Every structure is written in C-alpha cells, then in structure tokens.
Amino acid sequence: MKLLPCIAYSFLAMVLPALAAAQTASPVAQSRPSITEVVEKMQSVYDSTSDFRAEFVQEYKPSGAFKGAMNVAERVEQKGVIQFKKKGKMRWEYSSPHRRLFISDGRKLWMYDPDARTVTVNDNFRAELLPASISFLWGEGKLKEEFEIDYIQGEFMLGEPGDLLIKLKPKEGKKIVTAMFFVVDPKSYRVKEAIVFDPARNKNHLKFRNLTPNTGLADSLFTFTPPPGTETIKAPPL
C-alpha cells in the first residue's frame, strides 16, 4: 500500500486534519468567552460559509505500530492549497514534497498522482456520511450533535497568544477519531489548526493560512478529467 492514499483515507474518513510545536503557547485568558458561546459562534460562522480557499501545512505522524507495518518515516509534512464548497465539494492540491490532487464533487472522489500517471477513483464516496468534524467546515455538520466540547486545560505549545484552544470528544457510537483539538481565532471564530488522533494513535495536524471565504468558487474546480495516458484504478468504498 502506498503511503499517500493511506494518509488521504485517514484524513477524509476520519477528520481533519499530527502534532507539531507552534511558536508560542496560548495562555488561559481570564476574559475568554464560555465554551458554549465559542461553539455557537464557530457554528454560525461556518453555517454562513458557502465556500473557502486556504493554504495548508499538513503533518502526519504515524504511531509506532503503523510506522513499522508501513515502513514510513517518523513524520510526513506536506503543503498545498485546499478549497471547499457546500454540498461536499473538496479540492486538496498538494505541492510539496510531491504533487498530488484529491478532488470530490460530493459523490465521487478522485486521487490523482501526476508523477505515477494514475488516478484512483471512488465512485461511492458520499460526503454527507463524513463526520461533522469535516462537513462542519462547509457549513453542514453540527459539532454539538457529535462531540462533547470543552477548553483544553493547561498550557500547550499551540497557536498564538489569545487563540482559543478547544478539545472535542466523540459522543457514544462508532468512533472514527479518539480525540480532536481545534485552535480557533478569537476574532473570526474560524479554525486555524485541527489536530486529530485516530483509533490507531496516528496523529494528523493541519494548519490553515490565508483563508479566504465566500469567493464564489466554480463547480468546475471540483470535478476531474484524467489527462490522456493516465491509468484509472477503482478504489473500494470509504
């Protein structure tokens, strides 16, 4: 199994996106809003978001067992641009260290490797079945319905001074993540960073930069036609 599809499935099927140190710790502010207010404001912001574009840095850190089985590095860092649009449309364009493209129109998922000249296609991908931690980002998932949410206690080397650090614990039922943390901008109430731990103890850390919402992204960005000579591989359902 190639590492990249494995990371992609982990990310798409489990959540957004391994723990890396940021510049400074965010102190516990005496005047911070209640966690209920934070969640309501976050939900309101994303409910009103029709689309957004952002640069991202994704760091994937496998657990010891997974790392040994897959013969992967201690840490994998990738960079690129992400675009989301309501009704489950997603476009992840990786530029470093290798070019990769992940596109979904909400019903089909394409995973394109231009160097290998292959595209893996999942015809049964259903965005509405993804957890709220993903669908929330395009204004459809409801965090309070799927997670118990509270502030992170103590000091952590995440975000910047004043950022709101919250933890999300899945409620009862099938748990496809064991823990998740958000770094939230206290002014815009948008997620700046998402940190996810899956049941296998792999870590996925995603940082957003230069996020631009509601620009009217074209639907054509969220479909894919393989270039001539590309091998098509059918993938099993997520």
Number of C-alpha atoms within 10 A of each C-alpha: 6 8 12 14 15 11 17 15 12 21 20 16 17 22 23 25 27 22 20 18 11 11 11 13 17 19 16 17 11 6 6 13 11 10 14 12 11 20 18 13 15 21 22 13 15 23 17 13 20 19 23 21 20 17 18 22 18 24 21 25 24 24 16 13 12 14 15 12 8 13 10 15 12 12 15 17 15 16 20 19 19 20 22 27 27 19 17 22 23 24 21 22 19 20 13 12 11 14 15 18 20 24 23 24 24 19 15 18 28 26 23 24 19 15 9 9 14 17 25 18 21 19 15 14 20 17 21 15 13 18 21 20 23 24 24 19 26 23 22 21 21 19 21 16 10 18 18 13 20 17 16 15 10 9 12 14 14 20 22 16 13 16 23 27 24 19 18 22 16 20 13 9 7 7 15 16 22 15 18 24 23 26 22 22 18 16 9 11 20 19 22 20 23 24 24 26 25 20 12 14 18 21 24 28 24 25 21 18 13 11 16 12 18 13 12 10 16 9 10 8 16 23 17 18 8 14 11 7 8 15 14 15 13 11 16 11 11 15
